[in-house]
Amino acid sequence: MTPGGATDVRALAGWIMRGRLQAVTVAVVGTLAAFLLPPLTSPLSYLGSGAIGLVTLRRGAWEGLTVLGLGLALLGVVGQLAAGVGAVTVVSGGLFWLPVWGAALVLRTTVSWAATLTALVAAGLGMLAAFHLALGDPAAWWQQTLGRLLAEMPASSQSELLGRALEALSRWMTVLLASAFLVGVVLSLLLARAWQAMLYNPGGLAREFEQLRLGRGMALAMPALALLAMTGEGALARWAADATLIVGLAWLVQGLAVIHAVRRVRGLHRGWLVLVYGLLLFVEPHAALVIAVLGWLDGWMDFRNRVLRRSGGGHDER
């Protein structure tokens, strides 16, 4: 990020912290942008929940909840006046904001990214369990739902290949939704923490992130779930297969923490980080798998401290 860009981002964070009106404005505008723009391609999609997270991290649960409530009320008014969908916008806004508010509260209370990630993984596993309990076989439900959508498409758009693609997609739709939920919350919380660090603790986010270490319990959960998915039967095996991927997301985050720490300690150019995130964007899911395995292995072998010892303390350059 250029110095000018960093200044603009810091100014926005400072404006959010000036008062409730400013925080609510950013939350509502950011969330409306998320409704109108592709949420995974526009940074604006995380501004709304990031503002909620920043207020909660800095001023506590009640203030964050107050801003959240005022923002939902304003979202409802805007949605009702613009398109008669006030209730829909309120529910959608709550789905964006409440998980980030909860995660920010955990991070504020524990000052631990490991504890926060563990709580988010538990929420993701609970979401998966709810899907499986409610739908029985989520893949069959998704196949039926997507099949109806395919049938409503023009005949010229239908094909056997598209039908097979939708059938394959149906197997992964549930875990993709849960993964999108976790990724969105983590990105919003990272943005909130970055804003907080810019204003009150420069460099704090980098130090926190590089020290992220998930517990051995989470490390044991990965092979246990994978084994259950391979040897189990029925709904439990299907849930375990999806759960393995959710837990893998946490290890992906730890893998990124390892890469950030090693880059800093070894004094490597920032271009290496650009390469890593570029691979994550364009070489999915293979790059994510490799980084998640790196994070999981670090849970047992502690690569970061080994590199630090070999480097005699490392460099402070970030």
C-alpha positions in Angstrom: 0.0 0.0 0.0 1.3 3.5 -0.9 1.9 6.0 1.9 -1.1 8.0 0.5 -3.3 5.0 0.5 -2.3 4.1 4.0 -3.1 7.7 5.1 -6.6 7.5 3.5 -7.3 4.1 5.2 -6.2 5.5 8.6 -8.3 8.6 8.1 -11.3 6.5 7.4 -10.7 4.5 10.6 -10.3 7.7 12.5 -13.6 9.0 11.1 -15.4 5.8 12.1 -14.2 6.3 15.7 -15.4 9.9 15.9 -18.9 8.9 16.8 -21.9 6.6 16.3 -23.2 8.5 13.3 -20.0 8.1 11.5 -19.7 4.4 12.4 -23.3 3.7 11.3 -22.8 5.5 8.1 -19.7 3.4 7.1 -21.5 0.2 8.2 -24.6 1.0 6.1 -22.8 2.2 3.0 -20.4 -0.7 3.1 -23.1 -3.2 3.4 -25.2 -1.7 0.7 -22.1 -1.9 -1.5 -21.9 -5.6 -0.6 -25.5 -6.0 -1.9 -24.7 -4.3 -5.2 -21.2 -5.4 -5.9 -19.6 -8.9 -6.1 -18.7 -9.4 -2.4 -15.5 -11.4 -3.0 -14.1 -9.0 -5.5 -14.8 -5.6 -3.9 -13.0 -4.5 -0.7 -16.1 -2.4 0.0 -18.0 -5.6 0.9 -16.1 -5.8 4.2 -16.3 -2.1 5.2 -19.7 -2.4 6.9 -18.9 -5.4 9.1 -15.3 -4.0 9.6 -16.7 -0.8 11.1 -18.8 -2.9 13.5 -15.7 -4.9 14.4 -13.6 -1.8 15.0 -16.1 -0.2 17.4 -16.5 -3.4 19.3 -12.7 -4.0 19.6 -12.1 -0.5 20.8 -15.2 0.4 22.8 -16.7 -2.9 23.9 -19.7 -5.1 23.3 -22.4 -2.7 24.2 -21.2 0.2 22.0 -20.6 -2.3 19.1 -24.1 -3.7 19.6 -25.6 -0.2 19.7 -24.0 0.8 16.4 -25.1 -2.6 14.9 -28.7 -2.0 16.0 -28.8 1.6 14.7 -27.3 0.4 11.4 -29.9 -2.3 11.0 -32.7 0.2 11.6 -31.2 2.5 8.9 -30.7 -0.4 6.5 -34.4 -1.4 7.0 -35.6 2.1 6.2 -33.4 2.4 3.1 -34.4 -1.1 1.9 -38.1 -0.4 2.4 -38.0 3.0 0.7 -35.9 1.8 -2.2 -37.5 -1.5 -3.0 -40.0 -2.5 -0.4 -37.6 -5.1 1.1 -36.9 -3.6 4.5 -37.0 -7.0 6.3 -34.7 -8.6 3.8 -32.1 -5.9 4.2 -32.3 -6.1 8.0 -31.8 -9.9 8.0 -29.0 -9.7 5.4 -27.3 -6.9 7.4 -27.5 -9.0 10.6 -26.0 -12.0 8.8 -23.1 -9.7 7.8 -22.6 -8.0 11.1 -23.5 -10.2 14.0 -20.8 -12.8 13.4 -18.2 -10.1 13.2 -19.5 -8.5 16.3 -19.2 -11.8 18.2 -15.8 -12.6 16.8 -14.5 -9.1 17.7 -15.8 -9.6 21.2 -13.9 -12.9 21.5 -10.7 -11.2 20.2 -11.2 -8.2 22.5 -11.7 -10.5 25.5 -9.0 -13.1 24.9 -6.5 -11.0 22.8 -5.9 -14.2 21.0 -6.3 -14.9 17.3 -6.0 -18.6 18.1 -9.0 -18.5 20.5 -10.9 -16.4 18.0 -10.3 -18.7 15.1 -11.2 -21.7 17.3 -14.5 -20.1 18.2 -15.2 -19.4 14.5 -14.4 -22.9 13.5 -16.8 -24.1 16.2 -19.5 -21.8 14.8 -18.8 -23.2 11.3 -19.0 -26.8 12.5 -22.3 -25.9 14.2 -23.6 -24.4 10.9 -22.7 -27.6 9.1 -24.4 -29.7 11.7 -27.6 -27.6 11.4 -27.6 -28.0 7.6 -27.1 -31.8 7.9 -29.8 -32.1 10.7 -32.3 -30.0 8.8 -31.7 -31.4 5.3 -30.7 -35.0 6.0 -28.5 -35.2 2.9 -27.6 -31.6 1.9 -26.1 -32.8 -1.4 -29.4 -34.3 -2.5 -31.3 -31.1 -1.4 -28.9 -28.9 -3.3 -29.1 -31.2 -6.4 -32.8 -30.9 -6.4 -32.8 -27.1 -5.8 -30.1 -26.5 -8.5 -32.0 -28.9 -10.8 -35.1 -26.8 -10.5 -33.1 -23.7 -11.4 -31.6 -25.5 -14.4 -35.0 -26.5 -15.6 -36.2 -22.8 -15.5 -33.3 -21.8 -17.8 -33.9 -21.4 -21.5 -33.6 -24.7 -23.4 -30.6 -23.3 -25.3 -28.7 -22.8 -22.1 -29.3 -26.3 -20.8 -26.8 -29.1 -21.6 -25.7 -32.4 -20.2 -22.4 -30.9 -19.3 -24.0 -28.2 -17.2 -26.2 -30.7 -15.6 -23.2 -32.8 -14.5 -21.5 -29.6 -13.3 -24.4 -28.7 -11.1 -24.6 -32.3 -9.8 -20.9 -32.1 -8.7 -21.4 -28.6 -7.3 -24.3 -29.8 -5.1 -21.9 -32.0 -3.1 -19.9 -29.0 -2.0 -22.5 -26.2 -1.7 -23.0 -26.6 2.0 -19.3 -26.5 2.9 -18.8 -23.7 0.4 -21.4 -21.6 2.2 -19.9 -22.3 5.6 -16.4 -21.5 4.3 -17.6 -18.2 2.8 -19.1 -17.3 6.1 -15.8 -18.0 7.9 -13.7 -16.2 5.3 -15.9 -13.2 5.4 -15.8 -12.9 9.1 -12.0 -13.4 9.3 -11.4 -10.8 6.6 -13.7 -8.3 8.2 -12.1 -8.8 11.6 -8.6 -8.5 10.1 -9.7 -5.2 8.6 -11.1 -4.0 11.9 -7.9 -5.0 13.8 -5.8 -3.4 11.1 -7.7 -0.1 11.6 -7.4 -0.4 15.4 -3.6 -1.0 15.0 -3.2 2.0 12.7 -4.9 4.3 15.2 -3.7 3.0 18.5 -1.0 0.3 18.2 1.1 0.6 15.0 2.5 -2.8 14.0 0.3 -4.6 16.5 -1.6 -6.6 14.0 1.5 -7.9 12.3 3.0 -9.0 15.7 -0.3 -10.7 16.7 -0.8 -12.4 13.4 2.7 -13.8 13.2 2.4 -15.3 16.6 -0.8 -17.1 15.8 -0.6 -20.7 17.0 -3.6 -23.1 17.1 -3.6 -25.7 19.8 -2.7 -29.4 19.5 -6.4 -30.2 19.9 -7.1 -28.5 16.6 -4.1 -30.3 15.1 -5.5 -33.7 16.2 -9.0 -32.8 14.9 -7.8 -32.7 11.3 -6.8 -36.4 11.0 -9.6 -37.5 13.3 -12.2 -35.9 11.1 -10.6 -37.1 7.9 -10.5 -40.7 9.3 -14.1 -40.5 10.3 -15.0 -39.2 6.8 -13.2 -42.1 5.1 -14.4 -44.9 7.4 -17.8 -43.7 8.6 -21.1 -44.1 6.9 -24.1 -41.9 6.2 -24.8 -38.4 7.6 -21.9 -38.6 10.1 -19.3 -39.3 7.3 -20.7 -36.6 5.1 -20.6 -34.1 8.0 -17.0 -35.2 8.9 -15.9 -34.6 5.3 -17.3 -31.1 5.3 -15.9 -30.5 8.8 -12.4 -31.4 7.7 -12.4 -28.6 5.2 -13.7 -26.1 7.7 -10.9 -27.0 10.2 -8.5 -26.8 7.2 -9.4 -23.1 6.8 -8.1 -22.4 10.3 -4.8 -24.1 9.3 -4.7 -22.1 6.1 -4.7 -19.0 8.3 -1.9 -20.4 10.5 0.0 -21.3 7.3 -0.2 -17.6 6.2 1.0 -16.5 9.7 4.0 -18.8 9.3 4.8 -17.3 5.8 4.5 -13.7 7.2 6.7 -14.5 10.1 9.4 -16.3 8.1 9.4 -13.5 5.5 10.0 -10.9 8.2 12.6 -12.9 10.1 14.6 -13.7 6.9 14.2 -10.1 5.7 12.7 -11.2 2.4 11.1 -8.8 0.0 7.3 -8.1 0.3 7.0 -9.4 -3.3 7.0 -12.9 -1.8 3.7 -12.1 0.0 2.2 -10.8 -3.2 3.2 -14.1 -4.9 1.6 -16.1 -2.1 -1.7 -14.3 -2.2 -1.7 -14.3 -6.0 -1.4 -18.1 -5.9 -4.3 -18.2 -3.4 -6.4 -16.2 -5.8 -5.5 -17.9 -9.1 -4.3 -21.5 -8.2 -7.2 -22.6 -6.0 -7.6 -25.0 -4.3 -4.1 -26.4 -4.7 -2.3 -23.4 -3.2 -4.7 -23.3 -0.3 -4.1 -26.9 0.4 -0.3 -26.5 0.5 -0.5 -23.5 2.8 -3.0 -25.3 5.1 -0.6 -28.3 5.3 2.2 -26.0 6.1 0.2 -24.5 8.9 -0.8 -27.9 10.3 2.8 -29.1 10.2 3.9 -25.9 12.0 1.5 -26.9 14.8 3.7 -29.9 15.4 7.2 -28.7 14.3 7.2 -24.9 15.1 8.9 -23.7 12.0 8.8 -20.1 13.1 10.9 -20.5 16.2 13.4 -22.7 14.3 13.8 -20.0 11.7 14.1 -17.4 14.4 16.8 -19.3 16.2 18.8 -19.9 13.0 18.6 -16.2 12.1 19.8 -15.0 15.5 16.7 -13.0 16.3 15.7 -11.9 12.8 14.9 -8.5 11.4 12.4 -5.9 12.5 11.7 -4.7 9.0 8.1 -5.2 8.0 
